[in-house]
Amino acid sequence: MYTERTKHIAPRDIMKGFHSIIIEGLFTSSFFIITGAMWGSVFLIAFLRKLNASELQIGILSALPQVASMFQILASYLIEKYGHRKAFCIISSFLGKFFWLIFIFIPLVVPATVPQLRIWLSLLFVFLANVSLFFSNTSYISWVSDFVPDRIRGTLFAKKTIISSVVILFMPFLLGKYFDYFQRLEYYTLIFSGGVILGFIGTFFLIRIPSVPMTLEKYSRIWDIIKTPFQDKNFRTYLLFNLLWSSSLMLMVPFVQIYLLEGLGCSKTYVGFLLVLNGIANILFTWVWGYLSDKFSRKPFVIICASFILFTPLIWIIVTPHNYRFILVVLYFVAGIFWAGLNITIFTLLMGLVPEKGKSKYYANFYITVGIGGAIAPVLGGYL
């Protein structure tokens, strides 16, 4: 249960830290599902559509998390220079939820007579929230990867994912049902506020995870942090794969939500049902993928899962308003199986690739580079 950096921590505190990682994941996942922070959601898009956001503005909304991820290089520079990963993670996490709280109250404060101001202010605070949350993410991964031994990472994070998925399983369906009946902006604000409260509880559990010492690296320039990871061939290859993956995915995904609601005429309840189905598949197979990734090499499982998911967009070619009900049920369930494997293996493989020294700069460069593709793709898709 120990790593080289945690030998000074009492076994009881280590176990408390493992439990806190799981519980924090539960509340933070609830925050993300309800609000759509960092990764977006059909309900967040519906919220912006009620503010009369255009397709281009929806594309910008989808690109904001990717653009925000580029600021992680600054987070890495500060972490490598000053340390204090735990404090940095907690403060950034708190600010991210605070900015999100401001965002959801903008429609109630800014009058409808200036619709463009409402939309652009909303996008601004979504951006600020995502910058803060990605700052927190950079320090969290660097900190927790030193705390959790490599031999149990797949199992621990699979357990975290399963427990979080079970708790939030029916949230998309219930949210869809809720928003089908309560469509005024005030009701969106009410539910999103509840999500932010859960997010703040998740931040509290970060406090319970023990701090782990790190070796500080002194850099005179941010450029030193940017260039060092790219000199690692294995990391560079893995980065290229994820850049191409993110770009192709984000070219399509944000507009699938609009197509479901407006093209196929699906109700929000049905969309929520699809997400629940996807979550069930995720729960059933995450533990399997986590166990296999600990027992065998993680790389083959990344290739297998990614290869299948790459073929799923072709299924959408045959989906019509007359046949979507059965096809999408099968598609979302089967895709959930392979997304479970990809999510757990792509994260733990990255943890295993980076060296012990200077972890944060590798994670920052990874998310920034992937974010570049993820930022350009949805804007391009919105323009097209």
C-alpha positions in Angstrom: 0.0 0.0 0.0 3.0 2.3 0.1 5.0 4.2 -2.5 8.5 5.6 -1.9 6.9 8.9 -1.1 4.3 7.7 1.4 6.5 5.7 3.8 6.2 8.4 6.4 2.4 8.3 6.4 0.5 6.2 8.9 -1.3 3.2 7.4 -4.6 4.5 8.9 -4.1 7.8 7.0 -3.3 6.0 3.8 -6.5 4.0 3.9 -8.4 7.2 4.8 -6.8 8.8 1.7 -7.9 5.9 -0.5 -11.4 6.1 0.8 -11.5 9.9 0.3 -10.3 9.5 -3.3 -13.4 7.4 -3.9 -15.9 9.6 -2.0 -14.5 12.8 -3.6 -14.9 11.1 -7.0 -18.6 10.4 -6.2 -19.4 14.0 -5.3 -17.3 15.5 -8.1 -18.8 13.2 -10.7 -22.3 14.3 -9.6 -21.2 17.9 -10.0 -20.0 17.2 -13.5 -23.1 15.2 -14.5 -25.5 17.8 -13.2 -23.8 21.0 -14.4 -21.8 19.8 -17.5 -18.7 21.4 -16.2 -15.4 20.7 -18.0 -16.9 18.0 -20.3 -20.3 19.5 -21.3 -23.7 17.9 -21.3 -27.0 17.9 -23.3 -28.6 19.9 -20.4 -25.9 22.6 -20.5 -26.4 22.9 -24.2 -30.2 23.2 -23.7 -29.6 25.9 -21.1 -27.5 27.9 -23.6 -30.1 27.3 -26.3 -32.7 28.9 -24.0 -30.5 32.0 -24.0 -30.8 31.8 -27.9 -27.2 30.8 -28.4 -26.3 30.1 -32.0 -24.7 26.9 -33.4 -21.4 28.7 -33.5 -21.7 29.8 -29.9 -22.6 26.2 -28.9 -19.4 25.2 -30.7 -17.5 27.8 -28.7 -19.1 26.4 -25.5 -17.9 22.9 -26.4 -14.4 24.2 -27.2 -14.0 26.2 -24.0 -12.9 23.3 -21.8 -10.2 22.4 -24.4 -9.0 26.0 -24.6 -9.0 26.2 -20.8 -6.9 23.0 -20.6 -4.0 24.9 -22.3 -3.6 27.0 -19.1 -2.4 23.8 -17.4 1.2 24.7 -18.5 1.0 27.7 -16.1 -0.3 25.4 -13.4 2.6 23.0 -14.0 5.1 25.8 -13.8 3.8 27.0 -10.5 3.6 23.5 -9.1 7.2 22.5 -10.2 8.5 25.8 -8.8 6.7 26.1 -5.5 5.3 22.6 -4.8 2.2 22.6 -2.5 0.2 20.4 -4.8 -2.5 19.7 -2.3 -3.2 23.4 -1.5 -3.1 24.3 -5.1 -5.6 21.6 -6.0 -8.0 22.5 -3.3 -8.0 26.3 -3.9 -8.4 25.8 -7.7 -11.2 23.3 -7.2 -13.0 25.8 -4.9 -12.6 28.7 -7.4 -13.9 26.5 -10.2 -17.1 25.8 -8.4 -17.5 29.4 -7.4 -17.2 30.7 -11.0 -19.7 28.1 -12.1 -22.1 29.4 -9.4 -21.8 32.9 -10.9 -22.4 31.5 -14.4 -25.7 29.8 -13.6 -27.1 33.0 -12.0 -26.2 35.3 -14.9 -29.6 34.8 -16.7 -31.4 35.9 -13.5 -29.3 39.0 -13.1 -28.7 40.2 -16.7 -32.0 41.2 -18.4 -33.3 39.4 -21.5 -33.3 42.7 -23.4 -29.5 42.2 -23.9 -29.4 38.5 -25.0 -25.9 38.6 -26.5 -24.5 40.0 -23.3 -26.1 37.2 -21.3 -24.6 34.6 -23.7 -21.1 36.0 -23.8 -20.9 36.6 -20.0 -22.1 33.0 -19.6 -19.3 31.8 -21.9 -16.8 33.9 -20.0 -17.5 32.4 -16.6 -17.7 28.9 -18.1 -14.2 29.6 -19.3 -12.9 30.9 -16.0 -14.5 27.9 -14.2 -12.9 25.5 -16.5 -9.4 27.1 -16.2 -9.7 26.7 -12.4 -10.9 23.1 -12.6 -8.1 22.2 -15.0 -5.6 23.9 -12.7 -7.0 21.6 -10.0 -6.8 18.6 -12.3 -3.1 19.1 -13.0 -2.1 19.1 -9.4 -4.5 16.3 -8.5 -3.1 13.8 -10.9 0.5 14.6 -10.0 -0.3 14.4 -6.3 -2.5 11.3 -6.4 -0.2 9.3 -8.8 2.5 9.7 -6.1 0.1 8.6 -3.4 -1.5 5.5 -5.1 0.9 2.6 -5.8 1.1 1.5 -9.5 0.1 -2.1 -8.7 -3.3 -1.1 -7.4 -4.1 2.0 -9.6 -6.3 0.2 -12.0 -8.3 -1.5 -9.3 -8.6 1.6 -7.1 -9.7 3.9 -9.9 -12.0 1.2 -11.3 -13.6 1.0 -7.8 -13.9 4.8 -7.8 -15.5 4.8 -11.2 -18.0 2.0 -10.4 -19.2 3.5 -7.1 -19.6 7.0 -8.7 -21.4 5.5 -11.7 -23.8 3.5 -9.5 -24.7 6.6 -7.5 -25.1 8.9 -10.5 -26.6 6.2 -12.8 -30.1 7.5 -13.0 -29.2 11.2 -12.8 -29.3 11.8 -16.5 -32.7 10.1 -16.8 -34.1 12.0 -13.9 -32.6 15.3 -15.1 -34.1 14.7 -18.6 -37.5 14.0 -17.0 -37.2 17.1 -14.9 -36.2 19.4 -17.8 -38.9 18.0 -20.0 -41.5 19.3 -17.6 -39.7 22.3 -16.0 -38.3 24.3 -18.8 -37.9 27.8 -17.5 -34.4 29.2 -16.8 -35.1 29.4 -13.1 -35.5 25.6 -12.9 -32.1 25.1 -14.6 -30.5 27.5 -12.1 -32.1 25.5 -9.2 -30.7 22.1 -10.4 -27.3 23.5 -11.4 -27.0 25.1 -7.9 -27.6 21.7 -6.3 -24.8 20.3 -8.5 -22.4 23.0 -7.4 -23.2 22.3 -3.7 -22.2 18.6 -4.4 -19.0 19.9 -6.0 -18.1 21.9 -2.9 -18.6 18.7 -0.8 -16.2 16.9 -3.2 -13.6 19.6 -2.6 -13.9 19.0 1.1 -12.9 15.4 0.7 -9.7 16.5 -1.1 -8.6 17.9 2.2 -8.7 14.4 3.7 -6.1 12.9 1.3 -2.6 13.1 2.7 -0.1 15.4 1.2 2.9 13.7 -0.6 6.3 15.4 -0.8 7.6 16.1 -4.3 11.0 16.9 -5.8 11.0 20.5 -7.0 12.5 21.3 -10.3 13.7 24.8 -10.9 13.0 26.3 -14.3 14.0 29.7 -15.5 11.4 29.7 -18.2 8.0 28.1 -18.9 9.5 27.0 -22.2 11.7 24.5 -20.3 8.5 22.9 -19.0 7.0 22.8 -22.5 9.9 21.2 -24.3 11.1 18.6 -21.8 8.2 16.0 -22.2 8.4 16.1 -26.0 12.0 14.7 -25.8 10.5 11.5 -24.4 9.7 9.3 -27.5 7.1 7.1 -25.7 5.3 10.0 -24.3 5.4 11.8 -27.7 3.8 8.8 -29.5 1.1 8.5 -26.9 0.4 12.2 -27.1 0.0 12.1 -30.9 -2.5 9.3 -30.5 -4.6 11.2 -28.0 -4.4 14.4 -30.1 -5.8 12.7 -33.1 -8.3 10.9 -31.0 -9.6 14.1 -29.2 -9.8 16.0 -32.5 -11.9 13.4 -34.3 -14.1 12.9 -31.3 -14.8 16.6 -30.6 -15.6 17.3 -34.3 -18.8 15.3 -33.8 -19.8 14.8 -30.2 -21.1 18.3 -29.3 -23.5 18.2 -32.2 -24.8 14.7 -31.5 -26.7 16.3 -28.6 -28.3 18.9 -30.8 -29.1 16.2 -33.4 -30.7 14.1 -30.8 -32.9 16.9 -29.6 -33.6 18.8 -32.8 -32.8 16.5 -35.6 -34.4 13.2 -34.4 -36.9 15.0 -32.1 -35.8 12.9 -29.0 -37.2 14.0 -25.6 -34.7 14.9 -22.9 -36.1 11.9 -21.0 -35.1 9.6 -23.8 -31.7 11.1 -24.0 -31.4 10.7 -20.2 -32.4 7.1 -20.6 -29.6 6.5 -23.2 -27.1 8.0 -20.8 -28.4 5.7 -18.0 -28.0 2.7 -20.3 -24.5 3.8 -21.2 -23.8 4.1 -17.5 -25.0 0.6 -16.8 -22.6 -0.8 -19.4 -19.9 1.3 -17.9 -20.5 -0.1 -14.4 -20.7 -3.7 -15.5 -17.4 -3.6 -17.3 -15.2 -1.0 -15.6 -14.1 -3.5 -12.9 -13.3 -6.0 -15.6 -11.1 -3.6 -17.6 -9.5 -2.3 -14.3 -8.6 -5.9 -13.3 -7.2 -6.8 -16.7 -5.2 -3.5 -17.0 -3.5 -4.3 -13.6 -2.9 -8.0 -14.5 -1.7 -7.4 -18.1 -0.3 -4.6 -20.2 -2.6 -1.6 -20.5 -1.6 -0.6 -24.0 -3.5 -3.5 -25.9 -6.7 -2.6 -24.1 -6.4 1.1 -25.1 -6.0 -0.1 -28.8 -8.9 -2.5 -28.6 -11.4 -0.1 -27.0 -10.4 2.9 -29.1 -10.6 0.9 -32.3 -14.2 -0.1 -31.6 -15.3 3.4 -30.6 -13.8 4.8 -33.9 -16.4 2.8 -35.8 -19.4 4.0 -33.9 -19.9 7.3 -35.9 -20.7 5.1 -38.9 -23.8 3.8 -37.1 -25.2 7.3 -37.1 -25.5 7.2 -40.9 -28.4 4.8 -40.7 -30.2 6.5 -37.8 -33.4 8.2 -38.7 -36.4 9.6 -36.8 -38.3 6.4 -37.6 -35.7 3.8 -36.4 -33.6 5.6 -33.8 -35.2 4.0 -30.7 -33.8 0.5 -31.0 -30.5 1.4 -32.8 -29.5 4.0 -30.2 -30.3 1.7 -27.3 -27.9 -0.9 -28.7 -25.3 1.7 -29.7 -25.2 3.4 -26.4 -25.0 0.2 -24.4 -22.2 -1.4 -26.5 -20.3 1.9 -26.7 -20.5 2.1 -22.9 -18.7 -1.2 -22.6 -15.7 0.0 -24.6 -15.7 3.6 -23.2 -15.4 2.0 -19.7 -12.2 0.2 -20.9 -10.8 3.3 -22.6 -11.4 5.7 -19.7 -9.7 3.5 -17.1 -6.8 2.3 -19.3 -6.0 5.6 -21.0 -5.7 7.3 -17.6 -3.6 4.6 -15.8 -1.4 4.2 -18.9 -0.6 7.9 -18.8 0.3 7.6 -15.1 2.7 4.8 -15.9 4.4 6.6 -18.8 5.5 9.7 -16.9 8.7 9.7 -14.9 8.8 10.1 -11.1 10.4 13.5 -11.4 8.5 16.5 -12.9 5.1 14.7 -13.2 3.0 17.8 -13.5 4.8 19.1 -16.6 4.0 15.8 -18.4 0.4 15.9 -17.4 0.1 19.6 -18.3 1.6 19.1 -21.8 -0.6 16.1 -22.3 -3.9 17.9 -21.6 -2.8 21.1 -23.4 -1.9 19.3 -26.6 -5.0 17.2 -26.6 -6.9 20.3 -25.7 -5.7 22.1 -28.9 -7.3 19.5 -31.1 -10.4 19.4 -28.9 -10.7 23.2 -29.0 -10.4 23.6 -32.8 -12.6 20.6 -33.8 -16.0 21.8 -32.2 -15.6 25.4 -33.5 -14.9 24.0 -36.9 -17.9 21.7 -36.6 -20.1 24.6 -35.5 -18.9 26.7 -38.4 -19.6 23.9 -40.9 
